[in-house]
Amino acid sequence: MKKVLIVEDEKHLAEGLKLNLKLQGHNVEHAEDGIEALKMWTSWQPDLILLDIMLPGIDGIKVLEEIRKVDQKIPILILSAKDASRDKVKALNKGVDDYLAKPFDLDELLLRVERLLKKADWYKEETQSAHVVEMYIGETYSFSNVDIDFKKMVATVGGNPIQLTEQEVKLLQVFISHIGQPLSRKELLETAWGYDGETSTRTVDNFIVRFRKYFEADPKNPVYFKSLRSVGYIFDPK
């Protein structure tokens, strides 16, 4: 049984969705606004989120942004009356997995839900390669003025601690286990997080921007996390 969170302020629509998803064997909860959605996402930890854009308080795009700051894996499907291309592009750039305009066909929605729920399994398990990486490099690693504690998920840079997310830790582990080796974005997605080819490679680029802010003296002229044109990235701790 998978847990599905519906974030929708139209009560009749939400109740209809809830009933049909329950008939499919899922555990379903409903949030009526963005603030409640973020609270339920944190406390209930759903496997999938169905998210409306036009919500009272915090809109759906802001909810999406807040979730993606912490969790890059949980599948999110936007259900919105906004069908303009610019709205879809904006949502996709913010990290949504799928977008369905209202009114929608129920059978199509249920098929999309089942497809996205397959991805939810990656959220609950580490890939075998991630286990191998952790065993190989141990619980800590140091380079330059940086000390990383993978168990505590903390990086200390020049004596200043930085709290890392689980996704950041896994990506760092992959880089450290492949020092000096060019890695494509696709390889990083698959090895660190178990993503398939459907995931945007821009996800990796966003994490590299973070790492450069964390660890590079001059993020615009990186020394450790370098770009390789038409290839991807390479970690070189000197």
N, CA, C and O of each residue as an XYZ file, in Angstrom:
952
protein
N       0.839     -1.193      0.000
C       0.000      0.000      0.000
C       0.876      1.246      0.000
O       1.722      1.418      0.878
N       0.669      2.118     -0.993
C       1.431      3.356     -1.091
C       0.642      4.520     -0.496
O      -0.589      4.519     -0.495
N       1.370      5.506      0.007
C       0.742      6.675      0.617
C       0.729      7.835     -0.385
O       1.770      8.258     -0.888
N      -0.478      8.335     -0.657
C      -0.649      9.418     -1.621
C      -1.251     10.626     -0.911
O      -2.285     10.516     -0.253
N      -0.602     11.771     -1.047
C      -1.101     13.019     -0.471
C      -1.713     13.874     -1.574
O      -1.035     14.236     -2.536
N      -3.005     14.197     -1.429
C      -3.694     15.082     -2.365
C      -3.700     16.494     -1.786
O      -4.184     16.712     -0.675
N      -3.166     17.445     -2.532
C      -3.168     18.843     -2.100
C      -4.091     19.600     -3.049
O      -3.714     19.929     -4.173
N      -5.297     19.866     -2.581
C      -6.345     20.405     -3.444
C      -7.372     21.138     -2.596
O      -7.865     20.594     -1.607
N      -7.704     22.387     -2.979
C      -8.675     23.162     -2.204
C     -10.114     22.961     -2.677
O     -11.047     23.399     -2.004
N     -10.310     22.302     -3.833
C     -11.658     21.964     -4.278
C     -12.076     20.650     -3.613
O     -11.620     19.576     -4.005
N     -12.941     20.745     -2.610
C     -13.248     19.591     -1.774
C     -13.890     18.446     -2.558
O     -13.558     17.281     -2.339
N     -14.795     18.769     -3.460
C     -15.468     17.715     -4.220
C     -14.483     16.946     -5.094
O     -14.544     15.719     -5.184
N     -13.585     17.669     -5.729
C     -12.572     17.022     -6.558
C     -11.644     16.169     -5.690
O     -11.306     15.040     -6.045
N     -11.240     16.729     -4.549
C     -10.349     15.994     -3.656
C     -10.992     14.708     -3.144
O     -10.335     13.670     -3.064
N     -12.274     14.778     -2.800
C     -12.973     13.584     -2.301
C     -13.097     12.524     -3.390
O     -12.963     11.329     -3.124
N     -13.356     12.975     -4.625
C     -13.445     12.034     -5.734
C     -12.118     11.339     -5.990
O     -12.071     10.127     -6.200
N     -11.040     12.114     -5.970
C      -9.715     11.539     -6.156
C      -9.368     10.572     -5.025
O      -8.818      9.493     -5.248
N      -9.702     10.985     -3.827
C      -9.399     10.152     -2.662
C     -10.107      8.799     -2.759
O      -9.507      7.757     -2.494
N     -11.392      8.825     -3.143
C     -12.165      7.586     -3.268
C     -11.565      6.667     -4.318
O     -11.383      5.475     -4.071
N     -11.255      7.217     -5.495
C     -10.731      6.384     -6.577
C      -9.341      5.831     -6.275
O      -9.034      4.699     -6.648
N      -8.506      6.607     -5.611
C      -7.177      6.115     -5.250
C      -7.261      5.048     -4.164
O      -6.471      4.105     -4.155
N      -8.213      5.193     -3.253
C      -8.415      4.162     -2.246
C      -8.896      2.859     -2.882
O      -8.519      1.770     -2.448
N      -9.736      2.984     -3.918
C     -10.206      1.796     -4.631
C      -9.057      1.090     -5.348
O      -9.136     -0.105     -5.632
N      -7.991      1.834     -5.637
C      -6.803      1.240     -6.241
C      -5.888      0.615     -5.194
O      -4.845      0.053     -5.527
N      -6.285      0.718     -3.926
C      -5.511      0.084     -2.859
C      -4.513      0.977     -2.165
O      -3.631      0.487     -1.459
N      -4.634      2.292     -2.353
C      -3.669      3.206     -1.766
C      -4.194      3.839     -0.470
O      -5.401      3.941     -0.250
N      -3.261      4.254      0.364
C      -3.567      5.000      1.581
C      -3.524      6.482      1.213
O      -2.487      6.967      0.761
N      -4.618      7.204      1.396
C      -4.730      8.561      0.855
C      -5.083      9.557      1.955
O      -5.946      9.297      2.794
N      -4.396     10.710      1.939
C      -4.722     11.827      2.826
C      -4.893     13.083      1.988
O      -4.446     13.149      0.843
N      -5.552     14.087      2.582
C      -5.886     15.301      1.844
C      -5.470     16.538      2.630
O      -5.746     16.647      3.824
N      -4.801     17.473      1.948
C      -4.472     18.786      2.513
C      -5.154     19.850      1.664
O      -5.118     19.785      0.435
N      -5.783     20.840      2.322
C      -6.564     21.849      1.603
C      -5.769     23.088      1.222
O      -6.234     23.886      0.408
N      -4.576     23.270      1.794
C      -3.777     24.448      1.450
C      -2.293     24.096      1.519
O      -1.918     23.008      1.955
N      -1.457     25.037      1.081
C      -0.029     24.789      0.996
C       0.646     24.575      2.330
O       1.532     23.727      2.446
N       0.248     25.322      3.335
C       0.865     25.185      4.656
C       0.577     23.806      5.243
O       1.476     23.149      5.768
N      -0.681     23.373      5.151
C      -1.049     22.044      5.632
C      -0.319     20.969      4.837
O       0.075     19.944      5.392
N      -0.138     21.199      3.541
C       0.553     20.228      2.697
C       1.990     20.014      3.160
O       2.445     18.873      3.250
N       2.707     21.091      3.454
C       4.092     20.972      3.901
C       4.184     20.262      5.250
O       5.100     19.475      5.489
N       3.229     20.548      6.121
C       3.218     19.876      7.427
C       2.980     18.377      7.265
O       3.647     17.568      7.909
N       2.026     18.006      6.404
C       1.709     16.594      6.206
C       2.824     15.873      5.470
O       3.106     14.709      5.754
N       3.461     16.558      4.525
C       4.609     15.962      3.834
C       5.708     15.611      4.834
O       6.322     14.548      4.738
N       5.953     16.497      5.787
C       6.999     16.258      6.779
C       6.622     15.147      7.749
O       7.437     14.270      8.037
N       5.404     15.180      8.248
C       5.005     14.237      9.299
C       4.553     12.882      8.761
O       4.840     11.849      9.365
N       3.845     12.879      7.624
C       3.251     11.639      7.116
C       4.168     10.909      6.141
O       4.068      9.691      5.988
N       5.059     11.644      5.484
C       6.023     11.099      4.534
C       5.354     10.268      3.433
O       5.537      9.052      3.381
N       4.590     10.908      2.567
C       3.901     10.185      1.496
C       4.869      9.667      0.437
O       6.017     10.103      0.355
N       4.379      8.723     -0.376
C       5.162      8.191     -1.488
C       4.947      8.996     -2.761
O       5.768      8.946     -3.677
N       3.844      9.739     -2.823
C       3.493     10.524     -4.008
C       2.631     11.707     -3.579
O       1.829     11.598     -2.651
N       2.805     12.843     -4.266
C       1.994     14.023     -3.991
C       1.285     14.461     -5.263
O       1.919     14.660     -6.300
N      -0.042     14.612     -5.178
C      -0.843     15.229     -6.238
C      -1.074     16.669     -5.820
O      -1.706     16.919     -4.793
N      -0.580     17.611     -6.588
C      -0.475     18.993     -6.130
C      -1.165     19.967     -7.077
O      -0.836     20.037     -8.262
N      -2.128     20.719     -6.538
C      -2.748     21.808     -7.284
C      -1.844     23.039     -7.210
O      -1.108     23.203     -6.237
N      -1.888     23.900     -8.219
C      -1.082     25.118     -8.195
C      -1.787     26.237     -7.437
O      -1.184     26.894     -6.587
N      -3.064     26.452     -7.745
C      -3.793     27.565     -7.139
C      -4.360     27.140     -5.791
O      -5.420     26.519     -5.707
N      -3.617     27.494     -4.728
C      -3.978     27.121     -3.368
C      -4.032     28.369     -2.486
O      -3.333     29.343     -2.765
N      -4.835     28.360     -1.447
C      -4.820     29.487     -0.499
C      -3.542     29.482      0.317
O      -2.983     28.422      0.600
N      -3.086     30.651      0.692
C      -1.878     30.754      1.516
C      -0.634     30.631      0.659
O      -0.211     31.600      0.029
N      -0.053     29.458      0.633
C       1.135     29.179     -0.174
C       0.697     28.440     -1.429
O       0.012     27.421     -1.336
N       1.080     28.938     -2.603
C       0.634     28.270     -3.827
C       1.446     26.995     -4.083
O       2.444     26.724     -3.415
N       0.982     26.222     -5.076
C       1.587     24.926     -5.341
C       3.038     24.993     -5.774
O       3.829     24.117     -5.423
N       3.405     26.030     -6.540
C       4.792     26.165     -6.983
C       5.719     26.380     -5.791
O       6.821     25.833     -5.755
N       5.278     27.175     -4.816
C       6.087     27.397     -3.615
C       6.201     26.109     -2.798
O       7.266     25.810     -2.257
N       5.119     25.355     -2.709
C       5.168     24.054     -2.022
C       6.189     23.154     -2.705
O       7.004     22.510     -2.044
N       6.138     23.114     -4.033
C       7.088     22.321     -4.809
C       8.521     22.744     -4.524
O       9.386     21.895     -4.309
N       8.777     24.030     -4.519
C      10.125     24.547     -4.261
C      10.625     24.128     -2.882
O      11.768     23.692     -2.740
N       9.774     24.257     -1.869
C      10.174     23.910     -0.498
C      10.489     22.424     -0.373
O      11.443     22.048      0.307
N       9.702     21.585     -1.019
C       9.949     20.139     -0.956
C      11.248     19.785     -1.671
O      12.036     18.983     -1.172
N      11.469     20.380     -2.831
C      12.661     20.048     -3.608
C      13.958     20.543     -2.964
O      15.033     20.056     -3.314
N      13.886     21.486     -2.045
C      15.080     21.897     -1.305
C      15.606     20.754     -0.452
O      16.803     20.681     -0.172
N      14.715     19.868     -0.042
C      15.072     18.775      0.869
C      15.062     17.428      0.174
O      15.926     16.588      0.425
N      14.096     17.218     -0.692
C      13.870     15.899     -1.281
C      13.738     16.008     -2.793
O      12.789     16.602     -3.304
N      14.702     15.428     -3.502
C      14.686     15.458     -4.960
C      13.989     14.234     -5.551
O      13.792     14.161     -6.764
N      13.614     13.276     -4.709
C      13.127     12.008     -5.242
C      11.623     11.821     -5.217
O      11.074     11.213     -6.135
N      10.940     12.317     -4.208
C       9.520     12.016     -4.082
C       8.777     12.472     -5.344
O       8.898     13.633     -5.736
N       8.017     11.589     -5.981
C       7.291     11.970     -7.194
C       6.181     12.980     -6.885
O       5.421     12.816     -5.930
N       6.105     14.013     -7.704
C       5.072     15.046     -7.554
C       4.383     15.242     -8.900
O       5.030     15.497     -9.916
N       3.064     15.118     -8.886
C       2.238     15.317    -10.082
C       1.359     16.535     -9.866
O       0.549     16.568     -8.940
N       1.517     17.537    -10.721
C       0.696     18.740    -10.619
C      -0.603     18.542    -11.383
O      -0.605     18.098    -12.531
N      -1.716     18.881    -10.720
C      -3.037     18.919    -11.336
C      -3.472     20.378    -11.322
O      -3.684     20.949    -10.253
N      -3.606     20.986    -12.494
C      -3.861     22.420    -12.492
C      -4.788     22.843    -13.618
O      -4.776     22.272    -14.708
N      -5.594     23.861    -13.327
C      -6.434     24.462    -14.357
C      -5.601     25.324    -15.299
O      -6.068     25.704    -16.372
N      -4.373     25.631    -14.902
C      -3.471     26.414    -15.745
C      -2.824     25.483    -16.761
O      -2.021     24.622    -16.401
N      -3.180     25.661    -18.045
C      -2.694     24.755    -19.079
C      -1.725     25.440    -20.040
O      -1.339     24.854    -21.051
N      -1.334     26.663    -19.736
C      -0.425     27.386    -20.624
C       0.966     26.762    -20.581
O       1.391     26.240    -19.550
N       1.667     26.821    -21.702
C       3.003     26.227    -21.789
C       3.946     26.826    -20.761
O       4.767     26.114    -20.182
N       3.836     28.142    -20.526
C       4.739     28.792    -19.583
C       4.556     28.253    -18.164
O       5.518     28.176    -17.399
N       3.314     27.878    -17.811
C       3.063     27.328    -16.479
C       3.677     25.944    -16.351
O       4.245     25.601    -15.315
N       3.561     25.153    -17.410
C       4.162     23.814    -17.399
C       5.682     23.906    -17.326
O       6.320     23.179    -16.563
N       6.252     24.797    -18.117
C       7.707     24.956    -18.127
C       8.208     25.402    -16.759
O       9.223     24.908    -16.268
N       7.491     26.335    -16.149
C       7.876     26.814    -14.820
C       7.864     25.672    -13.813
O       8.801     25.530    -13.027
N       6.811     24.857    -13.830
C       6.712     23.732    -12.900
C       7.799     22.702    -13.153
O       8.385     22.174    -12.208
N       8.076     22.409    -14.428
C       9.116     21.433    -14.758
C      10.486     21.937    -14.328
O      11.313     21.159    -13.854
N      10.730     23.223    -14.488
C      12.002     23.792    -14.044
C      12.169     23.725    -12.528
O      13.292     23.669    -12.025
N      11.060     23.730    -11.807
C      11.113     23.656    -10.350
C      11.221     22.212     -9.851
O      11.397     21.981     -8.655
N      11.117     21.234    -10.769
C      11.356     19.848    -10.361
C      10.148     18.953    -10.287
O      10.215     17.892     -9.665
N       9.014     19.348    -10.914
C       7.852     18.471    -10.893
C       8.093     17.299    -11.845
O       8.794     17.440    -12.847
N       7.510     16.143    -11.524
C       7.707     14.940    -12.338
C       6.700     14.830    -13.476
O       7.020     14.295    -14.538
N       5.492     15.330    -13.263
C       4.456     15.215    -14.282
C       3.458     16.344    -14.091
O       3.376     16.934    -13.013
N       2.696     16.646    -15.145
C       1.772     17.789    -15.140
C       0.530     17.390    -15.925
O       0.624     16.970    -17.079
N      -0.633     17.524    -15.296
C      -1.888     17.159    -15.931
C      -2.871     18.314    -15.764
O      -3.137     18.762    -14.649
N      -3.407     18.789    -16.890
C      -4.316     19.936    -16.853
C      -5.742     19.482    -16.529
O      -6.176     18.404    -16.937
N      -6.456     20.329    -15.787
C      -7.873     20.099    -15.507
C      -8.709     20.685    -16.646
O      -8.336     21.720    -17.199
N      -9.806     20.065    -17.004
C     -10.302     18.774    -16.509
C      -9.505     17.633    -17.128
O      -9.040     17.752    -18.262
N      -9.339     16.530    -16.405
C      -8.526     15.426    -16.893
C      -9.345     14.142    -16.905
O     -10.388     14.038    -16.258
N      -8.847     13.173    -17.655
C      -9.468     11.860    -17.713
C      -9.014     11.040    -16.516
O      -7.814     10.931    -16.266
N      -9.942     10.467    -15.779
C      -9.611      9.736    -14.561
C      -8.689      8.554    -14.841
O      -7.732      8.331    -14.099
N      -8.961      7.801    -15.888
C      -8.124      6.642    -16.211
C      -6.688      7.060    -16.513
O      -5.735      6.385    -16.126
N      -6.554      8.188    -17.215
C      -5.206      8.692    -17.507
C      -4.485      9.075    -16.224
O      -3.305      8.770    -16.052
N      -5.198      9.745    -15.323
C      -4.598     10.114    -14.046
C      -4.125      8.885    -13.283
O      -3.004      8.863    -12.775
N      -4.972      7.862    -13.198
C      -4.616      6.661    -12.440
C      -3.403      5.960    -13.047
O      -2.571      5.418    -12.319
N      -3.297      5.968    -14.369
C      -2.127      5.371    -15.025
C      -0.858      6.158    -14.690
O       0.194      5.574    -14.431
N      -0.970      7.482    -14.698
C       0.196      8.314    -14.368
C       0.605      8.118    -12.906
O       1.792      8.100    -12.578
N      -0.386      7.973    -12.043
C      -0.102      7.736    -10.624
C       0.682      6.437    -10.450
O       1.678      6.404     -9.727
N       0.237      5.372    -11.110
C       0.923      4.088    -10.964
C       2.346      4.160    -11.502
O       3.260      3.568    -10.928
N       2.536      4.887    -12.609
C       3.887      5.023    -13.161
C       4.802      5.765    -12.193
O       5.949      5.371    -11.986
N       4.288      6.838    -11.603
C       5.102      7.624    -10.683
C       5.375      6.873     -9.382
O       6.437      7.041     -8.781
N       4.432      6.051     -8.946
C       4.636      5.317     -7.701
C       5.770      4.300     -7.807
O       6.360      3.912     -6.799
N       6.069      3.874     -9.027
C       7.218      2.984     -9.192
C       8.504      3.690     -8.787
O       9.434      3.075     -8.267
N       8.536      5.005     -9.039
C       9.704      5.788     -8.651
C       9.801      5.950     -7.136
O      10.886      6.171     -6.598
N       8.683      5.842     -6.464
C       8.674      6.043     -5.013
C       9.522      5.000     -4.301
O      10.012      5.248     -3.200
N       9.699      3.847     -4.911
C      10.534      2.806     -4.298
C      11.968      3.281     -4.142
O      12.659      2.877     -3.206
N      12.421      4.138     -5.054
C      13.789      4.648     -4.941
C      13.939      5.536     -3.719
O      15.033      5.677     -3.171
N      12.847      6.127     -3.301
C      12.872      7.008     -2.132
C      13.085      6.224     -0.844
O      13.622      6.753      0.129
N      12.663      4.953     -0.839
C      12.714      4.152      0.371
C      13.963      3.291      0.479
O      14.290      2.816      1.566
N      14.672      3.080     -0.639
C      15.825      2.195     -0.597
C      17.058      2.838     -1.190
O      16.949      3.693     -2.069
N      18.205      2.450     -0.733
C      19.463      2.860     -1.331
C      19.822      1.850     -2.400
O      19.572      0.655     -2.242
N      20.396      2.316     -3.468
C      20.830      1.398     -4.497
C      22.045      0.619     -4.015
O      22.756      1.053     -3.109
N      22.274     -0.531     -4.629
C      23.399     -1.366     -4.237
C      24.713     -0.615     -4.405
O      25.617     -0.745     -3.580
N      24.817      0.164     -5.464
C      26.055      0.909     -5.691
C      26.305      1.918     -4.589
O      27.457      2.161     -4.229
N      25.250      2.512     -4.042
C      25.424      3.487     -2.959
C      25.981      2.804     -1.725
O      26.808      3.389     -1.026
N      25.550      1.569     -1.433
C      26.094      0.827     -0.305
C      27.579      0.551     -0.504
O      28.368      0.664      0.433
N      27.958      0.186     -1.732
C      29.354     -0.113     -2.030
C      30.208      1.118     -1.837
O      31.302      1.034     -1.278
N      29.720      2.273     -2.299
C      30.454      3.523     -2.147
C      30.705      3.833     -0.688
O      31.823      4.190     -0.315
N      29.675      3.702      0.153
C      29.807      4.031      1.567
C      30.826      3.120      2.244
O      31.621      3.577      3.066
N      30.805      1.827      1.899
C      31.744      0.891      2.488
C      33.169      1.202      2.059
O      34.112      1.028      2.831
N      33.321      1.667      0.813
C      34.650      1.898      0.264
C      35.316      3.131      0.875
O      36.503      3.094      1.199
N      34.573      4.206      1.032
C      35.198      5.444      1.485
C      35.096      5.659      2.989
O      35.727      6.578      3.512
N      34.331      4.849      3.695
C      34.202      4.992      5.133
C      33.214      6.059      5.550
O      32.435      6.540      4.727
N      33.236      6.436      6.821
C      32.243      7.364      7.357
C      32.678      8.817      7.269
O      31.843      9.715      7.385
N      33.988      9.074      7.062
C      34.466     10.455      6.976
C      35.429     10.606      5.798
O      36.010      9.636      5.310
N      35.574     11.848      5.364
C      36.532     12.145      4.295
C      36.955     13.601      4.442
O      36.150     14.457      4.810
N      38.243     13.878      4.147
C      38.767     15.241      4.264
C      39.558     15.620      3.021
O      40.271     14.797      2.447
N      39.423     16.872      2.618
C      40.276     17.449      1.577
C      40.356     18.944      1.820
O      39.393     19.565      2.270
N      41.519     19.517      1.517
C      41.750     20.938      1.735
C      41.339     21.305      3.170
O      41.823     20.695      4.123
N      40.453     22.291      3.328
C      39.972     22.676      4.659
C      38.580     22.128      4.945
O      37.832     22.678      5.754
N      38.244     21.019      4.258
C      36.910     20.433      4.353
C      36.974     19.070      5.045
O      37.790     18.218      4.693
N      36.103     18.882      6.029
C      35.948     17.589      6.695
C      34.481     17.177      6.571
O      33.584     17.923      6.966
N      34.242     15.983      6.019
C      32.885     15.508      5.798
C      32.612     14.295      6.680
O      33.363     13.320      6.660
N      31.540     14.362      7.447
C      31.072     13.235      8.257
C      29.789     12.720      7.612
O      28.728     13.330      7.746
N      29.898     11.586      6.910
C      28.746     11.069      6.179
C      27.654     10.561      7.109
O      26.468     10.659      6.792
N      28.050     10.021      8.248
C      27.067      9.481      9.183
C      26.217     10.592      9.785
O      24.998     10.459      9.889
N      26.861     11.692     10.182
C      26.138     12.824     10.756
C      25.572     13.751      9.676
O      24.767     14.636      9.967
N      26.003     13.537      8.428
C      25.592     14.375      7.289
C      25.956     15.839      7.527
O      25.135     16.742      7.363
N      27.214     16.043      7.920
C      27.711     17.388      8.191
C      29.071     17.561      7.507
O      29.937     16.691      7.597
N      29.245     18.686      6.829
C      30.538     19.073      6.272
C      31.039     20.280      7.049
O      30.291     21.233      7.269
N      32.292     20.244      7.463
C      32.890     21.363      8.177
C      33.913     22.017      7.255
O      34.881     21.384      6.834
N      33.686     23.285      6.949
C      34.542     24.011      6.013
C      35.208     25.155      6.761
O      34.553     26.126      7.139
N      36.517     25.034      6.974
C      37.231     26.060      7.724
C      36.677     26.259      9.118
O      36.688     27.372      9.642
N      36.191     25.185      9.723
C      35.635     25.251     11.070
C      34.155     25.564     11.129
O      33.566     25.535     12.209
N      33.531     25.866      9.985
C      32.109     26.199      9.945
C      31.291     24.998      9.462
O      31.515     24.504      8.357
N      30.345     24.524     10.280
C      29.563     23.341      9.897
C      28.480     23.663      8.877
O      27.867     24.729      8.923
N      28.250     22.735      7.958
C      27.179     22.837      6.966
C      26.374     21.550      7.021
O      26.922     20.467      6.816
N      25.083     21.658      7.296
C      24.221     20.476      7.329
C      23.922     20.039      5.905
O      23.467     20.839      5.088
N      24.177     18.776      5.607
C      23.947     18.233      4.275
C      22.651     17.440      4.223
O      22.203     16.900      5.235
N      22.053     17.373      3.045
C      20.885     16.520      2.847
C      21.353     15.116      2.469
O      22.516     14.912      2.121
N      20.445     14.162      2.542
C      20.774     12.788      2.163
C      21.220     12.725      0.706
O      22.158     12.000      0.377
N      20.555     13.480     -0.168
C      20.914     13.460     -1.577
C      22.309     14.039     -1.805
O      23.062     13.538     -2.640
N      22.655     15.095     -1.063
C      23.991     15.684     -1.185
C      25.058     14.700     -0.732
O      26.109     14.581     -1.363
N      24.791     13.998      0.355
C      25.750     13.018      0.874
C      26.007     11.929     -0.159
O      27.160     11.576     -0.407
N      24.967     11.398     -0.757
C      25.127     10.312     -1.730
C      25.912     10.777     -2.956
O      26.749     10.039     -3.478
N      25.642     12.000     -3.414
C      26.365     12.508     -4.576
C      27.837     12.731     -4.233
O      28.713     12.428     -5.043
N      28.114     13.253     -3.047
C      29.510     13.432     -2.619
C      30.235     12.085     -2.540
O      31.399     11.979     -2.925
N      29.546     11.063     -2.041
C      30.158      9.746     -1.939
C      30.562      9.203     -3.311
O      31.612      8.578     -3.461
N      29.716      9.449     -4.297
C      30.037      8.991     -5.649
C      31.260      9.732     -6.182
O      32.157      9.103     -6.744
N      31.316     11.038     -6.020
C      32.471     11.809     -6.484
C      33.754     11.338     -5.798
O      34.784     11.163     -6.448
N      33.683     11.136     -4.489
C      34.878     10.781     -3.728
C      35.367      9.384     -4.069
O      36.565      9.111     -3.997
N      34.461      8.510     -4.435
C      34.865      7.153     -4.818
C      35.361      7.085     -6.264
O      35.836      6.042     -6.713
N      35.247      8.215     -6.998
C      35.715      8.267     -8.385
C      36.611      9.496     -8.574
O      36.440     10.247     -9.534
N      37.558      9.700     -7.666
C      38.437     10.866     -7.728
C      39.203     10.896     -9.053
O      39.815      9.909     -9.461
N      39.151     12.045     -9.702
C      39.882     12.227    -10.950
C      39.265     11.567    -12.162
O      39.855     11.580    -13.243
N      38.067     10.980    -11.998
C      37.414     10.302    -13.110
C      36.252     11.154    -13.635
O      35.404     11.585    -12.854
N      36.208     11.395    -14.935
C      35.069     12.132    -15.505
C      33.775     11.332    -15.325
O      33.744     10.130    -15.590
N      32.716     11.996    -14.878
C      31.421     11.358    -14.662
C      30.348     12.146    -15.397
O      30.242     13.362    -15.235
N      29.561     11.460    -16.195
C      28.468     12.133    -16.897
C      27.324     12.401    -15.922
O      27.252     11.794    -14.854
N      26.446     13.304    -16.294
C      25.283     13.598    -15.464
C      24.411     12.350    -15.308
O      23.875     12.092    -14.230
N      24.275     11.588    -16.376
C      23.475     10.366    -16.332
C      24.070      9.365    -15.339
O      23.338      8.742    -14.569
N      25.398      9.213    -15.356
C      26.059      8.304    -14.417
C      25.845      8.757    -12.975
O      25.608      7.940    -12.086
N      25.931     10.060    -12.756
C      25.743     10.577    -11.404
C      24.318     10.364    -10.924
O      24.101      9.999     -9.769
N      23.345     10.587    -11.796
C      21.941     10.371    -11.443
C      21.687      8.910    -11.080
O      21.035      8.613    -10.079
N      22.203      8.010    -11.899
C      21.932      6.588    -11.694
C      22.675      6.034    -10.487
O      22.104      5.276     -9.703
N      23.950      6.408    -10.329
C      24.765      5.835     -9.258
C      24.413      6.411     -7.891
O      24.321      5.675     -6.909
N      24.218      7.721     -7.827
C      23.952      8.352     -6.533
C      22.533      8.111     -6.048
O      22.318      7.839     -4.867
N      21.566      8.208     -6.945
C      20.169      8.229     -6.506
C      19.288      7.176     -7.159
O      18.127      7.031     -6.776
N      19.814      6.429     -8.144
C      19.007      5.408     -8.788
C      17.988      5.944     -9.755
O      17.015      5.258    -10.068
N      18.189      7.181    -10.248
C      17.244      7.760    -11.196
C      17.423      7.127    -12.566
O      18.505      6.643    -12.900
N      16.351      7.132    -13.361
C      16.451      6.624    -14.722
C      16.589      7.776    -15.703
O      16.722      8.934    -15.307
N      16.558      7.448    -16.979
C      16.790      8.439    -18.017
C      15.722      9.497    -18.132
O      15.925     10.485    -18.838
N      14.563      9.331    -17.450
C      13.492     10.306    -17.564
C      13.747     11.551    -16.724
O      13.090     12.573    -16.916
N      14.696     11.473    -15.794
C      14.945     12.585    -14.891
C      15.825     13.636    -15.568
O      16.786     13.296    -16.258
N      15.497     14.897    -15.371
C      16.270     15.973    -15.971
C      17.689     16.002    -15.415
O      17.898     15.930    -14.204
N      18.666     16.107    -16.323
C      20.061     16.175    -15.881
C      20.374     17.510    -15.218
O      21.433     17.661    -14.611
N      19.478     18.472    -15.324
C      19.685     19.750    -14.635
C      19.691     19.565    -13.118
O      20.218     20.403    -12.386
N      19.107     18.473    -12.658
C      19.132     18.169    -11.223
C      20.567     18.126    -10.723
O      20.879     18.698     -9.679
N      21.445     17.449    -11.464
C      22.858     17.368    -11.085
C      23.491     18.748    -11.085
O      24.230     19.091    -10.162
N      23.210     19.542    -12.109
C      23.787     20.888    -12.198
C      23.441     21.722    -10.968
O      24.283     22.462    -10.459
N      22.207     21.603    -10.492
C      21.780     22.363     -9.310
C      22.583     21.957     -8.076
O      22.929     22.805     -7.254
N      22.879     20.667     -7.944
C      23.657     20.200     -6.794
C      25.119     20.659     -6.904
O      25.740     20.989     -5.894
N      25.660     20.681     -8.104
C      27.034     21.145     -8.278
C      27.149     22.618     -7.889
O      28.150     23.027     -7.301
N      26.140     23.409     -8.211
C      26.129     24.826     -7.797
C      26.215     24.914     -6.276
O      26.955     25.738     -5.738
N      25.458     24.062     -5.583
C      25.509     24.049     -4.112
C      26.902     23.679     -3.614
O      27.449     24.344     -2.735
N      27.484     22.602     -4.185
C      28.798     22.147     -3.724
C      29.849     23.233     -3.908
O      30.721     23.400     -3.055
N      29.777     23.964     -4.995
C      30.749     25.031     -5.220
C      30.590     26.150     -4.209
O      31.578     26.742     -3.772
N      29.339     26.447     -3.831
C      29.118     27.457     -2.788
C      29.642     26.968     -1.444
O      30.184     27.749     -0.661
N      29.481     25.679     -1.180
C      29.926     25.110      0.097
C      31.454     25.062      0.202
O      32.033     25.479      1.205
N      32.101     24.540     -0.866
C      33.486     24.067     -0.742
C      34.532     24.865     -1.518
O      35.726     24.736     -1.249
N      34.105     25.680     -2.470
C      35.071     26.406     -3.292
C      35.298     27.807     -2.736
O      34.353     28.480     -2.324
N      36.555     28.241     -2.727
C      36.864     29.606     -2.301
C      36.254     30.617     -3.274
O      35.774     31.676     -2.870
N      36.282     30.267     -4.570
C      35.681     31.111     -5.605
C      34.759     30.220     -6.438
O      35.221     29.551     -7.363
N      33.458     30.202     -6.123
C      32.533     29.311     -6.830
C      32.508     29.498     -8.343
O      32.203     28.557     -9.076
N      32.826     30.702     -8.819
C      32.812     30.949    -10.263
C      34.053     30.391    -10.960
O      34.068     30.229    -12.181
N      35.087     30.100    -10.181
C      36.317     29.494    -10.717
C      36.665     28.272     -9.874
O      37.624     28.297     -9.103
N      35.888     27.205    -10.022
C      36.048     26.036     -9.147
C      37.376     25.312     -9.339
O      37.910     25.236    -10.446
N      37.884     24.791     -8.251
C      39.126     24.030     -8.250
C      38.853     22.546     -8.068
O      39.538     21.707     -8.651
N      37.836     22.220     -7.247
C      37.579     20.824     -6.880
C      36.475     20.181     -7.722
O      36.629     19.047     -8.175
N      35.381     20.882     -7.933
C      34.251     20.347     -8.707
C      34.223     21.053    -10.074
O      33.631     22.121    -10.235
N      34.886     20.415    -11.046
C      35.087     21.043    -12.344
C      34.106     20.496    -13.382
O      33.705     19.333    -13.342
N      33.737     21.379    -14.308
C      32.894     20.986    -15.434
C      33.772     20.501    -16.576
O      34.861     21.025    -16.809
N      33.281     19.493    -17.281
C      33.941     19.004    -18.479
C      32.957     19.134    -19.632
O      31.928     18.459    -19.653
N      33.268     19.993    -20.583
C      32.358     20.281    -21.687
C      31.946     18.995    -22.414
O      32.789     18.174    -22.776
N      30.645     18.839    -22.616
C      30.058     17.702    -23.327
C      30.249     16.373    -22.598
O      29.936     15.318    -23.150
N      30.753     16.409    -21.373
C      30.951     15.166    -20.607
C      30.144     15.195    -19.316
O      29.204     14.419    -19.145
N      30.514     16.089    -18.413
C      29.838     16.149    -17.120
C      30.704     16.862    -16.114
O      31.000     18.047    -16.259
N      31.117     16.121    -15.073
C      31.898     16.732    -13.997
C      33.010     15.803    -13.529
O      32.976     14.593    -13.756
N      33.996     16.403    -12.869
C      35.097     15.638    -12.289
C      35.444     16.251    -10.931
O      35.475     17.472    -10.778
N      35.707     15.378     -9.944
C      36.115     15.845     -8.618
C      37.615     15.643     -8.491
O      38.116     14.527     -8.631
N      38.332     16.736     -8.223
C      39.789     16.700     -8.107
C      40.213     17.408     -6.827
O      40.318     18.634     -6.813
N      40.463     16.652     -5.734
C      40.833     17.274     -4.461
C      42.275     17.692     -4.370
O      42.723     18.147     -3.318
N      43.039     17.541     -5.490
C      44.462     17.929     -5.519
C      45.254     17.054     -4.559
O      46.468     17.217     -4.433
